[in-house]
Amino acid sequence: MIFWSKGARKSVACMKKNFENNKNHRAIYTLEVNLGRSKEDGLPKKATGATLICYSTGVDEQEAVREAVATLRHSNMAPLNVVGYGSIQERLSNGHEIDPEEKQLMERAVHENSVIVADVMPIFGNDTEADKVN
């Protein structure tokens, strides 16, 4: 049995209130994650890696990146590099168009406080931007 003093109850109430405030201030961030290969990563056998588009929540973009990387590592993937495109508010203010399906996935990530992988683009061989242009 645990006994609480008045001060402890007040501290717990403040902690709960701070958690609720932080929960309400969480934003959704769009991230591009480049993957290397690892065992059991689920990528096609001949792929040398992949690029993922993810929606991740956080009180700031750094937290969203940390959460996404931890989740991907837990899923046997090998994140190499992450590029952040900002929160939904930042993207809209920069003129990005967000289609209804994308917005629905973002809302799901916020509601579930999760990382959503929206798109997986495997990379084969020496796929580079220069190869695609020429």
One Martini backbone bead per residue (centre of mass of N, CA, C, O) as a GRO file, in nm:
protein
  134
    1MET     BB    1   0.097   0.036   0.021
    2ILE     BB    2   0.032   0.377  -0.067
    3PHE     BB    3   0.129   0.693   0.056
    4TRP     BB    4   0.002   1.025   0.033
    5SER     BB    5   0.069   1.334   0.019
    6LYS     BB    6  -0.035   1.636  -0.065
    7GLY     BB    7   0.213   1.701  -0.241
    8ALA     BB    8   0.204   1.443  -0.412
    9ARG     BB    9  -0.074   1.488  -0.537
   10LYS     BB   10   0.000   1.752  -0.673
   11SER     BB   11   0.229   1.638  -0.849
   12VAL     BB   12   0.058   1.432  -1.002
   13ALA     BB   13  -0.140   1.637  -1.117
   14CYS     BB   14   0.077   1.799  -1.272
   15MET     BB   15   0.179   1.568  -1.446
   16LYS     BB   16  -0.090   1.511  -1.587
   17LYS     BB   17  -0.126   1.794  -1.703
   18ASN     BB   18   0.139   1.800  -1.867
   19PHE     BB   19   0.073   1.554  -2.039
   20GLU     BB   20  -0.185   1.670  -2.166
   21ASN     BB   21  -0.051   1.920  -2.290
   22ASN     BB   22   0.153   1.762  -2.467
   23LYS     BB   23  -0.055   1.594  -2.618
   24ASN     BB   24  -0.191   1.854  -2.748
   25HIS     BB   25   0.110   1.951  -2.880
   26ARG     BB   26   0.120   1.748  -3.085
   27ALA     BB   27   0.274   1.666  -3.388
   28ILE     BB   28   0.296   1.619  -3.737
   29TYR     BB   29   0.548   1.451  -3.930
   30THR     BB   30   0.738   1.456  -4.224
   31LEU     BB   31   0.930   1.170  -4.340
   32GLU     BB   32   1.246   1.078  -4.481
   33VAL     BB   33   1.369   0.739  -4.511
   34ASN     BB   34   1.678   0.585  -4.524
   35LEU     BB   35   1.769   0.253  -4.617
   36GLY     BB   36   1.915  -0.025  -4.541
   37ARG     BB   37   2.031  -0.340  -4.471
   38SER     BB   38   1.864  -0.625  -4.315
   39LYS     BB   39   1.759  -0.867  -4.146
   40GLU     BB   40   1.429  -0.900  -4.184
   41ASP     BB   41   1.308  -0.623  -4.345
   42GLY     BB   42   1.109  -0.695  -4.612
   43LEU     BB   43   1.267  -0.663  -4.853
   44PRO     BB   44   1.368  -0.714  -5.141
   45LYS     BB   45   1.632  -0.910  -5.227
   46LYS     BB   46   1.761  -0.694  -5.454
   47ALA     BB   47   1.770  -0.480  -5.259
   48THR     BB   48   1.969  -0.202  -5.115
   49GLY     BB   49   1.702  -0.051  -5.024
   50ALA     BB   50   1.516   0.246  -4.897
   51THR     BB   51   1.228   0.463  -4.915
   52LEU     BB   52   1.050   0.648  -4.671
   53ILE     BB   53   0.723   0.751  -4.576
   54CYS     BB   54   0.654   0.934  -4.276
   55TYR     BB   55   0.445   0.954  -3.982
   56SER     BB   56   0.525   1.157  -3.694
   57THR     BB   57   0.521   1.216  -3.356
   58GLY     BB   58   0.561   1.536  -3.169
   59VAL     BB   59   0.671   1.820  -3.003
   60ASP     BB   60   0.898   1.772  -3.217
   61GLU     BB   61   1.104   1.678  -3.471
   62GLN     BB   62   1.313   1.524  -3.304
   63GLU     BB   63   1.113   1.329  -3.170
   64ALA     BB   64   0.996   1.210  -3.432
   65VAL     BB   65   1.263   1.090  -3.528
   66ARG     BB   66   1.326   0.909  -3.287
   67GLU     BB   67   1.066   0.739  -3.307
   68ALA     BB   68   1.106   0.633  -3.595
   69VAL     BB   69   1.382   0.497  -3.559
   70ALA     BB   70   1.300   0.306  -3.328
   71THR     BB   71   1.074   0.161  -3.481
   72LEU     BB   72   1.245   0.057  -3.720
   73ARG     BB   73   1.451  -0.102  -3.553
   74HIS     BB   74   1.233  -0.287  -3.422
   75SER     BB   75   1.168  -0.378  -3.743
   76ASN     BB   76   1.454  -0.453  -3.879
   77MET     BB   77   1.572  -0.180  -3.960
   78ALA     BB   78   1.812   0.058  -4.145
   79PRO     BB   79   1.862   0.361  -4.064
   80LEU     BB   80   2.051   0.639  -4.216
   81ASN     BB   81   1.835   0.872  -4.305
   82VAL     BB   82   1.675   1.196  -4.221
   83VAL     BB   83   1.403   1.387  -4.360
   84GLY     BB   84   1.246   1.688  -4.288
   85TYR     BB   85   0.915   1.858  -4.371
   86GLY     BB   86   0.747   1.897  -4.130
   87SER     BB   87   0.465   2.009  -4.042
   88ILE     BB   88   0.153   2.054  -4.147
   89GLN     BB   89   0.161   2.362  -4.107
   90GLU     BB   90   0.427   2.411  -4.261
   91ARG     BB   91   0.344   2.288  -4.530
   92LEU     BB   92   0.101   2.473  -4.585
   93SER     BB   93   0.266   2.746  -4.566
   94ASN     BB   94   0.456   2.630  -4.821
   95GLY     BB   95   0.230   2.500  -5.037
   96HIS     BB   96   0.147   2.227  -4.975
   97GLU     BB   97  -0.014   1.943  -5.080
   98ILE     BB   98  -0.287   1.766  -4.913
   99ASP     BB   99  -0.432   1.485  -4.928
  100PRO     BB  100  -0.682   1.304  -4.784
  101GLU     BB  101  -0.518   1.043  -4.734
  102GLU     BB  102  -0.279   1.177  -4.592
  103LYS     BB  103  -0.443   1.315  -4.367
  104GLN     BB  104  -0.556   1.052  -4.248
  105LEU     BB  105  -0.281   0.935  -4.162
  106MET     BB  106  -0.203   1.168  -3.977
  107GLU     BB  107  -0.445   1.146  -3.783
  108ARG     BB  108  -0.378   0.859  -3.695
  109ALA     BB  109  -0.102   0.917  -3.569
  110VAL     BB  110  -0.210   1.110  -3.355
  111HIS     BB  111  -0.427   0.930  -3.223
  112GLU     BB  112  -0.200   0.682  -3.177
  113ASN     BB  113   0.086   0.770  -3.132
  114SER     BB  114   0.249   0.720  -3.419
  115VAL     BB  115   0.400   0.535  -3.684
  116ILE     BB  116   0.365   0.596  -4.034
  117VAL     BB  117   0.386   0.406  -4.327
  118ALA     BB  118   0.309   0.530  -4.652
  119ASP     BB  119   0.592   0.463  -4.810
  120VAL     BB  120   0.764   0.225  -5.034
  121MET     BB  121   1.100   0.251  -5.193
  122PRO     BB  122   1.281   0.056  -5.353
  123ILE     BB  123   1.630  -0.018  -5.405
  124PHE     BB  124   1.819  -0.082  -5.706
  125GLY     BB  125   2.128  -0.087  -5.711
  126ASN     BB  126   2.216   0.228  -5.887
  127ASP     BB  127   2.000   0.421  -5.780
  128THR     BB  128   1.971   0.744  -5.917
  129GLU     BB  129   1.895   1.051  -6.020
  130ALA     BB  130   2.078   1.045  -6.276
  131ASP     BB  131   1.959   0.780  -6.393
  132LYS     BB  132   1.660   0.886  -6.421
  133VAL     BB  133   1.718   1.126  -6.618
  134ASN     BB  134   1.891   0.963  -6.852
   0.00000   0.00000   0.00000
